[in-house]
Amino acid sequence: MLILKILRADEWAALRRDGATNGAPVDVADGFVHFSTPQQAPETAARHFAGEEDLTLLCVEAETLGDALRWEPSRGGALFPHLYRELRLSDIVRTDPLPLVNGRHVFPEDIVGPGKAPA
C-alpha cells in the first residue's frame, strides 16, 4: 500500500541533499513523520498546505517500513500512518509535483483516484 508525504520545496531539497529527514517542523515537534493514505492526502493538503505552491508528493510503500510505521488515530478518529524514524530517500518509490490550480492541489489520478482534480 502506498502512503504519501507532502513536502515543501526546501524540505524536498534538504532530503535530496542529506539522504534522510526527520520531516517538517510539525513532524519534528510530534516525534514522528506524518503520512497520509491516498484517500486522506487531498484533505491533508487542503488543511495543512492551503494556497502553497512548489509542493512535492512523495510515495512510499508502507510494507517496507516495518515496525517503524504505526497506524494511529488522528483527525476524527481516522487512522493515519506515522513513521517513527527518519524518512530516507531510499524509502521513496515515486515523486510527483503537487501543482496548485484554482486554489486546489491536483493529485495524480493513478494515486488518489479520479475526481480529485480542481473543478
N, C-alpha and C positions, 0 to 999 in steps of 0.2 A: 504494500500500500504506500502510495506517495503521501508525504507530508510536506507542507510548504512553509517557507520563511520569506518574509519581505524585508529587504534591506535598502537603506538609503544609499546614494552613490558613494559617499565617503566610507560607509560601513562595508560596502561591497569591495571598494578599492583596498581597504585595510585587510580584509580577508584574503584577497588575491595576493597581496604583498606578503602577509605574515603566514599564510597557510592554515590559520585557525583563528577563531574568535570566541569570546565569551558572550557575544551578541551586542545588541543596542544597550543604551543606558538602562532601560527598563529591565532587560534580561539580567544585567549585572546586579541591579538592585534586588531583583527577586531571587537570584541564585540559580537560575536555570535559563536555557534558551527557549523562548516561546515559539511554538509551531502551530499551524492550523491544518485541518484537513482540507481537501479541495472544496468541500461544501461550506466550510467555515471561513475560508480565505476572503471572499468578497466582503463579508461583514467586517472582518478584521481590518481590511484596507479602508473601508468607509469610516470605521470608528477611530482607528489609530493613525491613519495616513491621509486623512481628508485633504484634498487640494494639493498634495505633494506630488511633484514630478521627479523624474530621474530615479525611479524605483526599479529594483531588480527582484524577480521572483525566483527563489531557489527551490529545487525539488530534491527530496531525499527519500530513499527507500527506508521506511520505518523499521523493517525487519533487520536491517544491517546495523542498527544502533544498539541492539542487545538490551541489557538491564539498565543502561543509562537513560533509556527512554521510558517515561512513565505517563500514563493517561490519567489526568486529574481533573476534577470538576472546576469549572470556571463559570463564565458568563451563563447565567440562567441554569446552572447545573449541568451544562453540556461538558463532555469530556474533551479536553484538549491535550495534545501531545507536548510534553515538556522534556527537554534534553538536559540531563544533569552531568554534563561535561562540556568541554569546548566543542564547537562545531568546526569540523575540519574541512578544508577544501576538498579532500578526498572523499568526504561523505556525499558530496553533491553529484547528482546524476544528470541534472539538467538545469539550465538557467534560461530565463526569458525576460525581456523588458516588460515593464508593467506601465504602459502608457496611460496618461490621463486624458480622456476625451469627454468633452461636455461635462466636466466635473466628476466623472466616474472613472475608476481604474478598469481597464479592459484586460481580462484574463484570457489566456489561451483556451479555446473551447475544448481542445482534446484533454485538458487537465480538469477544468471545473464544469464542463458540460455546456450545452447551448443555452442561450438566453442570458448570459452574463455580460453581454456587450451593452454599451450605452444605448438608451432609447433615442 
